[in-house]
């Protein structure tokens, strides 16, 4: 699944003139999410403002095993 996703994402980005940066995504097979006939990868460059969207994904795809926790700044 991950290899298929990588190929499709690279083609899609190239067609739109954008650069595909796989290191910015969770793209291992266990991290990809299938929803409504599409495969999604979550960007690993997110922060506090992204949490509402992450919460929506968690609600929409509970079997995706997505979770997060706040970590103290000193950690």
mmCIF file of the N, C-alpha and C atoms, coordinates in Angstrom:
data_MODEL
# 
_entry.id   MODEL 
# 
loop_
_atom_site.group_PDB 
_atom_site.id 
_atom_site.type_symbol 
_atom_site.label_atom_id 
_atom_site.label_alt_id 
_atom_site.label_comp_id 
_atom_site.label_asym_id 
_atom_site.label_entity_id 
_atom_site.label_seq_id 
_atom_site.pdbx_PDB_ins_code 
_atom_site.Cartn_x 
_atom_site.Cartn_y 
_atom_site.Cartn_z 
_atom_site.occupancy 
_atom_site.B_iso_or_equiv 
_atom_site.pdbx_formal_charge 
_atom_site.auth_seq_id 
_atom_site.auth_comp_id 
_atom_site.auth_asym_id 
_atom_site.auth_atom_id 
_atom_site.pdbx_PDB_model_num 
ATOM 1   N N  . UNK A 1 1  ? 0.833   -1.191 0.000   1.00 0.00 ? 1  UNK A N  1 
ATOM 2   C CA . UNK A 1 1  ? 0.000   0.000  0.000   1.00 0.00 ? 1  UNK A CA 1 
ATOM 3   C C  . UNK A 1 1  ? 0.876   1.254  0.000   1.00 0.00 ? 1  UNK A C  1 
ATOM 4   N N  . UNK A 1 2  ? 1.918   1.300  0.809   1.00 0.00 ? 2  UNK A N  1 
ATOM 5   C CA . UNK A 1 2  ? 2.780   2.465  0.881   1.00 0.00 ? 2  UNK A CA 1 
ATOM 6   C C  . UNK A 1 2  ? 3.449   2.778  -0.450  1.00 0.00 ? 2  UNK A C  1 
ATOM 7   N N  . UNK A 1 3  ? 3.905   1.737  -1.156  1.00 0.00 ? 3  UNK A N  1 
ATOM 8   C CA . UNK A 1 3  ? 4.545   1.959  -2.452  1.00 0.00 ? 3  UNK A CA 1 
ATOM 9   C C  . UNK A 1 3  ? 3.550   2.517  -3.463  1.00 0.00 ? 3  UNK A C  1 
ATOM 10  N N  . UNK A 1 4  ? 2.325   1.997  -3.445  1.00 0.00 ? 4  UNK A N  1 
ATOM 11  C CA . UNK A 1 4  ? 1.278   2.513  -4.336  1.00 0.00 ? 4  UNK A CA 1 
ATOM 12  C C  . UNK A 1 4  ? 0.978   3.971  -4.023  1.00 0.00 ? 4  UNK A C  1 
ATOM 13  N N  . UNK A 1 5  ? 0.897   4.287  -2.739  1.00 0.00 ? 5  UNK A N  1 
ATOM 14  C CA . UNK A 1 5  ? 0.640   5.659  -2.325  1.00 0.00 ? 5  UNK A CA 1 
ATOM 15  C C  . UNK A 1 5  ? 1.766   6.576  -2.797  1.00 0.00 ? 5  UNK A C  1 
ATOM 16  N N  . UNK A 1 6  ? 3.009   6.151  -2.592  1.00 0.00 ? 6  UNK A N  1 
ATOM 17  C CA . UNK A 1 6  ? 4.162   6.965  -2.992  1.00 0.00 ? 6  UNK A CA 1 
ATOM 18  C C  . UNK A 1 6  ? 4.129   7.269  -4.479  1.00 0.00 ? 6  UNK A C  1 
ATOM 19  N N  . UNK A 1 7  ? 3.867   6.247  -5.293  1.00 0.00 ? 7  UNK A N  1 
ATOM 20  C CA . UNK A 1 7  ? 3.823   6.446  -6.739  1.00 0.00 ? 7  UNK A CA 1 
ATOM 21  C C  . UNK A 1 7  ? 2.729   7.406  -7.149  1.00 0.00 ? 7  UNK A C  1 
ATOM 22  N N  . UNK A 1 8  ? 1.539   7.226  -6.585  1.00 0.00 ? 8  UNK A N  1 
ATOM 23  C CA . UNK A 1 8  ? 0.414   8.100  -6.916  1.00 0.00 ? 8  UNK A CA 1 
ATOM 24  C C  . UNK A 1 8  ? 0.660   9.528  -6.439  1.00 0.00 ? 8  UNK A C  1 
ATOM 25  N N  . UNK A 1 9  ? 1.217   9.675  -5.255  1.00 0.00 ? 9  UNK A N  1 
ATOM 26  C CA . UNK A 1 9  ? 1.481   11.012 -4.719  1.00 0.00 ? 9  UNK A CA 1 
ATOM 27  C C  . UNK A 1 9  ? 2.544   11.728 -5.541  1.00 0.00 ? 9  UNK A C  1 
ATOM 28  N N  . UNK A 1 10 ? 3.590   11.016 -5.919  1.00 0.00 ? 10 UNK A N  1 
ATOM 29  C CA . UNK A 1 10 ? 4.635   11.622 -6.741  1.00 0.00 ? 10 UNK A CA 1 
ATOM 30  C C  . UNK A 1 10 ? 4.072   12.081 -8.082  1.00 0.00 ? 10 UNK A C  1 
ATOM 31  N N  . UNK A 1 11 ? 3.260   11.240 -8.720  1.00 0.00 ? 11 UNK A N  1 
ATOM 32  C CA . UNK A 1 11 ? 2.658   11.593 -10.011 1.00 0.00 ? 11 UNK A CA 1 
ATOM 33  C C  . UNK A 1 11 ? 1.735   12.791 -9.881  1.00 0.00 ? 11 UNK A C  1 
ATOM 34  N N  . UNK A 1 12 ? 0.919   12.788 -8.836  1.00 0.00 ? 12 UNK A N  1 
ATOM 35  C CA . UNK A 1 12 ? -0.023  13.883 -8.617  1.00 0.00 ? 12 UNK A CA 1 
ATOM 36  C C  . UNK A 1 12 ? 0.700   15.203 -8.387  1.00 0.00 ? 12 UNK A C  1 
ATOM 37  N N  . UNK A 1 13 ? 1.713   15.178 -7.552  1.00 0.00 ? 13 UNK A N  1 
ATOM 38  C CA . UNK A 1 13 ? 2.472   16.404 -7.267  1.00 0.00 ? 13 UNK A CA 1 
ATOM 39  C C  . UNK A 1 13 ? 3.192   16.892 -8.518  1.00 0.00 ? 13 UNK A C  1 
ATOM 40  N N  . UNK A 1 14 ? 3.810   15.977 -9.272  1.00 0.00 ? 14 UNK A N  1 
ATOM 41  C CA . UNK A 1 14 ? 4.527   16.360 -10.488 1.00 0.00 ? 14 UNK A CA 1 
ATOM 42  C C  . UNK A 1 14 ? 3.576   16.989 -11.505 1.00 0.00 ? 14 UNK A C  1 
ATOM 43  N N  . UNK A 1 15 ? 2.382   16.428 -11.638 1.00 0.00 ? 15 UNK A N  1 
ATOM 44  C CA . UNK A 1 15 ? 1.392   16.952 -12.584 1.00 0.00 ? 15 UNK A CA 1 
ATOM 45  C C  . UNK A 1 15 ? 0.950   18.363 -12.222 1.00 0.00 ? 15 UNK A C  1 
ATOM 46  N N  . UNK A 1 16 ? 0.967   18.677 -10.932 1.00 0.00 ? 16 UNK A N  1 
ATOM 47  C CA . UNK A 1 16 ? 0.549   20.010 -10.499 1.00 0.00 ? 16 UNK A CA 1 
ATOM 48  C C  . UNK A 1 16 ? 1.732   20.970 -10.368 1.00 0.00 ? 16 UNK A C  1 
ATOM 49  N N  . UNK A 1 17 ? 2.934   20.496 -10.686 1.00 0.00 ? 17 UNK A N  1 
ATOM 50  C CA . UNK A 1 17 ? 4.115   21.343 -10.615 1.00 0.00 ? 17 UNK A CA 1 
ATOM 51  C C  . UNK A 1 17 ? 4.687   21.509 -9.223  1.00 0.00 ? 17 UNK A C  1 
ATOM 52  N N  . UNK A 1 18 ? 4.218   20.694 -8.288  1.00 0.00 ? 18 UNK A N  1 
ATOM 53  C CA . UNK A 1 18 ? 4.693   20.774 -6.900  1.00 0.00 ? 18 UNK A CA 1 
ATOM 54  C C  . UNK A 1 18 ? 5.746   19.709 -6.633  1.00 0.00 ? 18 UNK A C  1 
ATOM 55  N N  . UNK A 1 19 ? 6.490   19.899 -5.572  1.00 0.00 ? 19 UNK A N  1 
ATOM 56  C CA . UNK A 1 19 ? 7.508   18.939 -5.159  1.00 0.00 ? 19 UNK A CA 1 
ATOM 57  C C  . UNK A 1 19 ? 6.913   18.015 -4.107  1.00 0.00 ? 19 UNK A C  1 
ATOM 58  N N  . UNK A 1 20 ? 7.106   16.709 -4.278  1.00 0.00 ? 20 UNK A N  1 
ATOM 59  C CA . UNK A 1 20 ? 6.636   15.722 -3.304  1.00 0.00 ? 20 UNK A CA 1 
ATOM 60  C C  . UNK A 1 20 ? 7.743   15.509 -2.283  1.00 0.00 ? 20 UNK A C  1 
ATOM 61  N N  . UNK A 1 21 ? 7.413   15.690 -1.016  1.00 0.00 ? 21 UNK A N  1 
ATOM 62  C CA . UNK A 1 21 ? 8.387   15.547 0.074   1.00 0.00 ? 21 UNK A CA 1 
ATOM 63  C C  . UNK A 1 21 ? 7.927   14.439 1.026   1.00 0.00 ? 21 UNK A C  1 
ATOM 64  N N  . UNK A 1 22 ? 8.264   13.189 0.716   1.00 0.00 ? 22 UNK A N  1 
ATOM 65  C CA . UNK A 1 22 ? 7.781   12.074 1.535   1.00 0.00 ? 22 UNK A CA 1 
ATOM 66  C C  . UNK A 1 22 ? 8.257   12.099 2.981   1.00 0.00 ? 22 UNK A C  1 
ATOM 67  N N  . UNK A 1 23 ? 9.380   12.753 3.262   1.00 0.00 ? 23 UNK A N  1 
ATOM 68  C CA . UNK A 1 23 ? 9.874   12.803 4.640   1.00 0.00 ? 23 UNK A CA 1 
ATOM 69  C C  . UNK A 1 23 ? 8.970   13.633 5.536   1.00 0.00 ? 23 UNK A C  1 
ATOM 70  N N  . UNK A 1 24 ? 8.044   14.395 4.943   1.00 0.00 ? 24 UNK A N  1 
ATOM 71  C CA . UNK A 1 24 ? 7.122   15.217 5.715   1.00 0.00 ? 24 UNK A CA 1 
ATOM 72  C C  . UNK A 1 24 ? 5.807   14.490 6.016   1.00 0.00 ? 24 UNK A C  1 
ATOM 73  N N  . UNK A 1 25 ? 5.728   13.210 5.661   1.00 0.00 ? 25 UNK A N  1 
ATOM 74  C CA . UNK A 1 25 ? 4.483   12.450 5.825   1.00 0.00 ? 25 UNK A CA 1 
ATOM 75  C C  . UNK A 1 25 ? 4.716   11.162 6.595   1.00 0.00 ? 25 UNK A C  1 
ATOM 76  N N  . UNK A 1 26 ? 3.684   10.724 7.302   1.00 0.00 ? 26 UNK A N  1 
ATOM 77  C CA . UNK A 1 26 ? 3.674   9.381  7.893   1.00 0.00 ? 26 UNK A CA 1 
ATOM 78  C C  . UNK A 1 26 ? 3.192   8.448  6.783   1.00 0.00 ? 26 UNK A C  1 
ATOM 79  N N  . UNK A 1 27 ? 4.120   7.744  6.110   1.00 0.00 ? 27 UNK A N  1 
ATOM 80  C CA . UNK A 1 27 ? 3.746   6.967  4.928   1.00 0.00 ? 27 UNK A CA 1 
ATOM 81  C C  . UNK A 1 27 ? 3.995   5.467  5.059   1.00 0.00 ? 27 UNK A C  1 
ATOM 82  N N  . UNK A 1 28 ? 4.360   5.004  6.236   1.00 0.00 ? 28 UNK A N  1 
ATOM 83  C CA . UNK A 1 28 ? 4.469   3.562  6.421   1.00 0.00 ? 28 UNK A CA 1 
ATOM 84  C C  . UNK A 1 28 ? 3.078   2.957  6.271   1.00 0.00 ? 28 UNK A C  1 
ATOM 85  N N  . UNK A 1 29 ? 3.014   1.713  5.826   1.00 0.00 ? 29 UNK A N  1 
ATOM 86  C CA . UNK A 1 29 ? 1.718   1.058  5.615   1.00 0.00 ? 29 UNK A CA 1 
ATOM 87  C C  . UNK A 1 29 ? 0.786   1.197  6.806   1.00 0.00 ? 29 UNK A C  1 
ATOM 88  N N  . UNK A 1 30 ? 1.326   1.053  8.018   1.00 0.00 ? 30 UNK A N  1 
ATOM 89  C CA . UNK A 1 30 ? 0.463   1.106  9.200   1.00 0.00 ? 30 UNK A CA 1 
ATOM 90  C C  . UNK A 1 30 ? -0.010  2.523  9.513   1.00 0.00 ? 30 UNK A C  1 
ATOM 91  N N  . UNK A 1 31 ? 0.579   3.535  8.880   1.00 0.00 ? 31 UNK A N  1 
ATOM 92  C CA . UNK A 1 31 ? 0.184   4.910  9.141   1.00 0.00 ? 31 UNK A CA 1 
ATOM 93  C C  . UNK A 1 31 ? -0.757  5.494  8.093   1.00 0.00 ? 31 UNK A C  1 
ATOM 94  N N  . UNK A 1 32 ? -0.860  4.867  6.935   1.00 0.00 ? 32 UNK A N  1 
ATOM 95  C CA . UNK A 1 32 ? -1.762  5.357  5.901   1.00 0.00 ? 32 UNK A CA 1 
ATOM 96  C C  . UNK A 1 32 ? -3.206  5.075  6.294   1.00 0.00 ? 32 UNK A C  1 
ATOM 97  N N  . UNK A 1 33 ? -4.099  5.965  5.903   1.00 0.00 ? 33 UNK A N  1 
ATOM 98  C CA . UNK A 1 33 ? -5.508  5.870  6.285   1.00 0.00 ? 33 UNK A CA 1 
ATOM 99  C C  . UNK A 1 33 ? -6.360  5.737  5.039   1.00 0.00 ? 33 UNK A C  1 
ATOM 100 N N  . UNK A 1 34 ? -7.216  4.738  5.002   1.00 0.00 ? 34 UNK A N  1 
ATOM 101 C CA . UNK A 1 34 ? -8.174  4.575  3.906   1.00 0.00 ? 34 UNK A CA 1 
ATOM 102 C C  . UNK A 1 34 ? -9.507  5.135  4.348   1.00 0.00 ? 34 UNK A C  1 
ATOM 103 N N  . UNK A 1 35 ? -10.031 6.080  3.572   1.00 0.00 ? 35 UNK A N  1 
ATOM 104 C CA . UNK A 1 35 ? -11.328 6.677  3.877   1.00 0.00 ? 35 UNK A CA 1 
ATOM 105 C C  . UNK A 1 35 ? -12.008 7.078  2.574   1.00 0.00 ? 35 UNK A C  1 
ATOM 106 N N  . UNK A 1 36 ? -13.234 6.655  2.431   1.00 0.00 ? 36 UNK A N  1 
ATOM 107 C CA . UNK A 1 36 ? -14.060 6.983  1.275   1.00 0.00 ? 36 UNK A CA 1 
ATOM 108 C C  . UNK A 1 36 ? -13.346 6.708  -0.044  1.00 0.00 ? 36 UNK A C  1 
ATOM 109 N N  . UNK A 1 37 ? -12.664 5.569  -0.134  1.00 0.00 ? 37 UNK A N  1 
ATOM 110 C CA . UNK A 1 37 ? -12.004 5.174  -1.372  1.00 0.00 ? 37 UNK A CA 1 
ATOM 111 C C  . UNK A 1 37 ? -10.705 5.898  -1.664  1.00 0.00 ? 37 UNK A C  1 
ATOM 112 N N  . UNK A 1 38 ? -10.200 6.652  -0.711  1.00 0.00 ? 38 UNK A N  1 
ATOM 113 C CA . UNK A 1 38 ? -8.946  7.379  -0.885  1.00 0.00 ? 38 UNK A CA 1 
ATOM 114 C C  . UNK A 1 38 ? -7.971  6.968  0.205   1.00 0.00 ? 38 UNK A C  1 
ATOM 115 N N  . UNK A 1 39 ? -6.692  7.024  -0.122  1.00 0.00 ? 39 UNK A N  1 
ATOM 116 C CA . UNK A 1 39 ? -5.650  6.761  0.864   1.00 0.00 ? 39 UNK A CA 1 
ATOM 117 C C  . UNK A 1 39 ? -5.040  8.091  1.262   1.00 0.00 ? 39 UNK A C  1 
ATOM 118 N N  . UNK A 1 40 ? -4.987  8.335  2.557   1.00 0.00 ? 40 UNK A N  1 
ATOM 119 C CA . UNK A 1 40 ? -4.472  9.588  3.091   1.00 0.00 ? 40 UNK A CA 1 
ATOM 120 C C  . UNK A 1 40 ? -3.228  9.339  3.931   1.00 0.00 ? 40 UNK A C  1 
ATOM 121 N N  . UNK A 1 41 ? -2.328  10.305 3.899   1.00 0.00 ? 41 UNK A N  1 
ATOM 122 C CA . UNK A 1 41 ? -1.155  10.295 4.775   1.00 0.00 ? 41 UNK A CA 1 
ATOM 123 C C  . UNK A 1 41 ? -1.197  11.580 5.583   1.00 0.00 ? 41 UNK A C  1 
ATOM 124 N N  . UNK A 1 42 ? -0.905  11.473 6.846   1.00 0.00 ? 42 UNK A N  1 
ATOM 125 C CA . UNK A 1 42 ? -0.901  12.657 7.708   1.00 0.00 ? 42 UNK A CA 1 
ATOM 126 C C  . UNK A 1 42 ? 0.492   13.278 7.677   1.00 0.00 ? 42 UNK A C  1 
ATOM 127 N N  . UNK A 1 43 ? 0.519   14.581 7.546   1.00 0.00 ? 43 UNK A N  1 
ATOM 128 C CA . UNK A 1 43 ? 1.755   15.341 7.544   1.00 0.00 ? 43 UNK A CA 1 
ATOM 129 C C  . UNK A 1 43 ? 2.355   15.292 8.950   1.00 0.00 ? 43 UNK A C  1 
ATOM 130 N N  . UNK A 1 44 ? 3.654   15.128 9.043   1.00 0.00 ? 44 UNK A N  1 
ATOM 131 C CA . UNK A 1 44 ? 4.297   15.088 10.354  1.00 0.00 ? 44 UNK A CA 1 
ATOM 132 C C  . UNK A 1 44 ? 4.796   16.465 10.791  1.00 0.00 ? 44 UNK A C  1 
ATOM 133 N N  . UNK A 1 45 ? 4.402   17.500 10.070  1.00 0.00 ? 45 UNK A N  1 
ATOM 134 C CA . UNK A 1 45 ? 4.825   18.866 10.367  1.00 0.00 ? 45 UNK A CA 1 
ATOM 135 C C  . UNK A 1 45 ? 3.675   19.679 10.969  1.00 0.00 ? 45 UNK A C  1 
ATOM 136 N N  . UNK A 1 46 ? 2.874   19.074 11.807  1.00 0.00 ? 46 UNK A N  1 
ATOM 137 C CA . UNK A 1 46 ? 1.709   19.768 12.346  1.00 0.00 ? 46 UNK A CA 1 
ATOM 138 C C  . UNK A 1 46 ? 1.968   20.221 13.772  1.00 0.00 ? 46 UNK A C  1 
ATOM 139 N N  . UNK A 1 47 ? 1.107   21.111 14.230  1.00 0.00 ? 47 UNK A N  1 
ATOM 140 C CA . UNK A 1 47 ? 1.220   21.628 15.579  1.00 0.00 ? 47 UNK A CA 1 
ATOM 141 C C  . UNK A 1 47 ? -0.142  21.891 16.170  1.00 0.00 ? 47 UNK A C  1 
ATOM 142 N N  . UNK A 1 48 ? -0.171  22.667 17.214  1.00 0.00 ? 48 UNK A N  1 
ATOM 143 C CA . UNK A 1 48 ? -1.394  22.926 17.964  1.00 0.00 ? 48 UNK A CA 1 
ATOM 144 C C  . UNK A 1 48 ? -2.572  23.368 17.082  1.00 0.00 ? 48 UNK A C  1 
ATOM 145 N N  . UNK A 1 49 ? -2.389  24.271 16.104  1.00 0.00 ? 49 UNK A N  1 
ATOM 146 C CA . UNK A 1 49 ? -3.525  24.692 15.274  1.00 0.00 ? 49 UNK A CA 1 
ATOM 147 C C  . UNK A 1 49 ? -4.142  23.551 14.447  1.00 0.00 ? 49 UNK A C  1 
ATOM 148 N N  . UNK A 1 50 ? -3.402  22.462 14.254  1.00 0.00 ? 50 UNK A N  1 
ATOM 149 C CA . UNK A 1 50 ? -3.891  21.330 13.465  1.00 0.00 ? 50 UNK A CA 1 
ATOM 150 C C  . UNK A 1 50 ? -4.752  20.359 14.267  1.00 0.00 ? 50 UNK A C  1 
ATOM 151 N N  . UNK A 1 51 ? -4.781  20.488 15.583  1.00 0.00 ? 51 UNK A N  1 
ATOM 152 C CA . UNK A 1 51 ? -5.464  19.502 16.418  1.00 0.00 ? 51 UNK A CA 1 
ATOM 153 C C  . UNK A 1 51 ? -6.948  19.327 16.082  1.00 0.00 ? 51 UNK A C  1 
ATOM 154 N N  . UNK A 1 52 ? -7.706  20.389 15.788  1.00 0.00 ? 52 UNK A N  1 
ATOM 155 C CA . UNK A 1 52 ? -9.113  20.157 15.423  1.00 0.00 ? 52 UNK A CA 1 
ATOM 156 C C  . UNK A 1 52 ? -9.261  19.249 14.199  1.00 0.00 ? 52 UNK A C  1 
ATOM 157 N N  . UNK A 1 53 ? -8.390  19.413 13.202  1.00 0.00 ? 53 UNK A N  1 
ATOM 158 C CA . UNK A 1 53 ? -8.446  18.547 12.028  1.00 0.00 ? 53 UNK A CA 1 
ATOM 159 C C  . UNK A 1 53 ? -8.062  17.117 12.392  1.00 0.00 ? 53 UNK A C  1 
ATOM 160 N N  . UNK A 1 54 ? -7.030  16.955 13.203  1.00 0.00 ? 54 UNK A N  1 
ATOM 161 C CA . UNK A 1 54 ? -6.635  15.618 13.656  1.00 0.00 ? 54 UNK A CA 1 
ATOM 162 C C  . UNK A 1 54 ? -7.789  14.974 14.428  1.00 0.00 ? 54 UNK A C  1 
ATOM 163 N N  . UNK A 1 55 ? -8.468  15.739 15.268  1.00 0.00 ? 55 UNK A N  1 
ATOM 164 C CA . UNK A 1 55 ? -9.624  15.213 16.004  1.00 0.00 ? 55 UNK A CA 1 
ATOM 165 C C  . UNK A 1 55 ? -10.728 14.767 15.046  1.00 0.00 ? 55 UNK A C  1 
ATOM 166 N N  . UNK A 1 56 ? -10.943 15.505 13.956  1.00 0.00 ? 56 UNK A N  1 
ATOM 167 C CA . UNK A 1 56 ? -11.952 15.108 12.964  1.00 0.00 ? 56 UNK A CA 1 
ATOM 168 C C  . UNK A 1 56 ? -11.567 13.788 12.305  1.00 0.00 ? 56 UNK A C  1 
ATOM 169 N N  . UNK A 1 57 ? -10.293 13.619 12.000  1.00 0.00 ? 57 UNK A N  1 
ATOM 170 C CA . UNK A 1 57 ? -9.830  12.366 11.397  1.00 0.00 ? 57 UNK A CA 1 
ATOM 171 C C  . UNK A 1 57 ? -10.020 11.219 12.381  1.00 0.00 ? 57 UNK A C  1 
ATOM 172 N N  . UNK A 1 58 ? -9.678  11.442 13.640  1.00 0.00 ? 58 UNK A N  1 
ATOM 173 C CA . UNK A 1 58 ? -9.851  10.405 14.661  1.00 0.00 ? 58 UNK A CA 1 
ATOM 174 C C  . UNK A 1 58 ? -11.325 9.993  14.765  1.00 0.00 ? 58 UNK A C  1 
ATOM 175 N N  . UNK A 1 59 ? -12.229 10.958 14.729  1.00 0.00 ? 59 UNK A N  1 
ATOM 176 C CA . UNK A 1 59 ? -13.669 10.663 14.804  1.00 0.00 ? 59 UNK A CA 1 
ATOM 177 C C  . UNK A 1 59 ? -14.157 9.924  13.571  1.00 0.00 ? 59 UNK A C  1 
ATOM 178 N N  . UNK A 1 60 ? -13.657 10.328 12.398  1.00 0.00 ? 60 UNK A N  1 
ATOM 179 C CA . UNK A 1 60 ? -14.120 9.730  11.145  1.00 0.00 ? 60 UNK A CA 1 
ATOM 180 C C  . UNK A 1 60 ? -13.555 8.333  10.917  1.00 0.00 ? 60 UNK A C  1 
ATOM 181 N N  . UNK A 1 61 ? -12.358 8.072  11.427  1.00 0.00 ? 61 UNK A N  1 
ATOM 182 C CA . UNK A 1 61 ? -11.690 6.792  11.181  1.00 0.00 ? 61 UNK A CA 1 
ATOM 183 C C  . UNK A 1 61 ? -11.154 6.239  12.499  1.00 0.00 ? 61 UNK A C  1 
ATOM 184 N N  . UNK A 1 62 ? -12.041 5.799  13.390  1.00 0.00 ? 62 UNK A N  1 
ATOM 185 C CA . UNK A 1 62 ? -11.580 5.343  14.706  1.00 0.00 ? 62 UNK A CA 1 
ATOM 186 C C  . UNK A 1 62 ? -10.655 4.122  14.656  1.00 0.00 ? 62 UNK A C  1 
ATOM 187 N N  . UNK A 1 63 ? -10.763 3.311  13.611  1.00 0.00 ? 63 UNK A N  1 
ATOM 188 C CA . UNK A 1 63 ? -9.898  2.125  13.522  1.00 0.00 ? 63 UNK A CA 1 
ATOM 189 C C  . UNK A 1 63 ? -8.506  2.461  12.993  1.00 0.00 ? 63 UNK A C  1 
ATOM 190 N N  . UNK A 1 64 ? -8.227  3.733  12.699  1.00 0.00 ? 64 UNK A N  1 
ATOM 191 C CA . UNK A 1 64 ? -6.909  4.135  12.205  1.00 0.00 ? 64 UNK A CA 1 
ATOM 192 C C  . UNK A 1 64 ? -5.863  4.177  13.315  1.00 0.00 ? 64 UNK A C  1 
ATOM 193 N N  . UNK A 1 65 ? -6.293  4.083  14.558  1.00 0.00 ? 65 UNK A N  1 
ATOM 194 C CA . UNK A 1 65 ? -5.379  4.056  15.710  1.00 0.00 ? 65 UNK A CA 1 
ATOM 195 C C  . UNK A 1 65 ? -4.508  5.307  15.769  1.00 0.00 ? 65 UNK A C  1 
ATOM 196 N N  . UNK A 1 66 ? -5.124  6.461  15.571  1.00 0.00 ? 66 UNK A N  1 
ATOM 197 C CA . UNK A 1 66 ? -4.415  7.728  15.661  1.00 0.00 ? 66 UNK A CA 1 
ATOM 198 C C  . UNK A 1 66 ? -4.622  8.284  17.059  1.00 0.00 ? 66 UNK A C  1 
ATOM 199 N N  . UNK A 1 67 ? -3.555  8.752  17.650  1.00 0.00 ? 67 UNK A N  1 
ATOM 200 C CA . UNK A 1 67 ? -3.666  9.391  18.954  1.00 0.00 ? 67 UNK A CA 1 
ATOM 201 C C  . UNK A 1 67 ? -2.535  10.406 19.092  1.00 0.00 ? 67 UNK A C  1 
ATOM 202 N N  . UNK A 1 68 ? -2.686  11.276 20.045  1.00 0.00 ? 68 UNK A N  1 
ATOM 203 C CA . UNK A 1 68 ? -1.639  12.229 20.364  1.00 0.00 ? 68 UNK A CA 1 
ATOM 204 C C  . UNK A 1 68 ? -1.764  12.588 21.825  1.00 0.00 ? 68 UNK A C  1 
ATOM 205 N N  . UNK A 1 69 ? -0.697  13.143 22.363  1.00 0.00 ? 69 UNK A N  1 
ATOM 206 C CA . UNK A 1 69 ? -0.747  13.626 23.744  1.00 0.00 ? 69 UNK A CA 1 
ATOM 207 C C  . UNK A 1 69 ? 0.130   14.858 23.849  1.00 0.00 ? 69 UNK A C  1 
ATOM 208 N N  . UNK A 1 70 ? -0.240  15.718 24.752  1.00 0.00 ? 70 UNK A N  1 
ATOM 209 C CA . UNK A 1 70 ? 0.543   16.924 24.989  1.00 0.00 ? 70 UNK A CA 1 
ATOM 210 C C  . UNK A 1 70 ? 1.777   16.552 25.802  1.00 0.00 ? 70 UNK A C  1 
ATOM 211 N N  . UNK A 1 71 ? 2.883   17.082 25.396  1.00 0.00 ? 71 UNK A N  1 
ATOM 212 C CA . UNK A 1 71 ? 4.147   16.817 26.090  1.00 0.00 ? 71 UNK A CA 1 
ATOM 213 C C  . UNK A 1 71 ? 4.618   18.131 26.695  1.00 0.00 ? 71 UNK A C  1 
ATOM 214 N N  . UNK A 1 72 ? 5.040   18.081 27.931  1.00 0.00 ? 72 UNK A N  1 
ATOM 215 C CA . UNK A 1 72 ? 5.529   19.292 28.596  1.00 0.00 ? 72 UNK A CA 1 
ATOM 216 C C  . UNK A 1 72 ? 6.714   19.849 27.824  1.00 0.00 ? 72 UNK A C  1 
ATOM 217 N N  . UNK A 1 73 ? 6.837   21.150 27.799  1.00 0.00 ? 73 UNK A N  1 
ATOM 218 C CA . UNK A 1 73 ? 7.913   21.802 27.035  1.00 0.00 ? 73 UNK A CA 1 
ATOM 219 C C  . UNK A 1 73 ? 9.299   21.384 27.486  1.00 0.00 ? 73 UNK A C  1 
ATOM 220 N N  . UNK A 1 74 ? 9.449   20.957 28.727  1.00 0.00 ? 74 UNK A N  1 
ATOM 221 C CA . UNK A 1 74 ? 10.773  20.587 29.237  1.00 0.00 ? 74 UNK A CA 1 
ATOM 222 C C  . UNK A 1 74 ? 11.201  19.200 28.767  1.00 0.00 ? 74 UNK A C  1 
ATOM 223 N N  . UNK A 1 75 ? 10.293  18.428 28.163  1.00 0.00 ? 75 UNK A N  1 
ATOM 224 C CA . UNK A 1 75 ? 10.645  17.075 27.709  1.00 0.00 ? 75 UNK A CA 1 
ATOM 225 C C  . UNK A 1 75 ? 11.339  17.078 26.381  1.00 0.00 ? 75 UNK A C  1 
# 
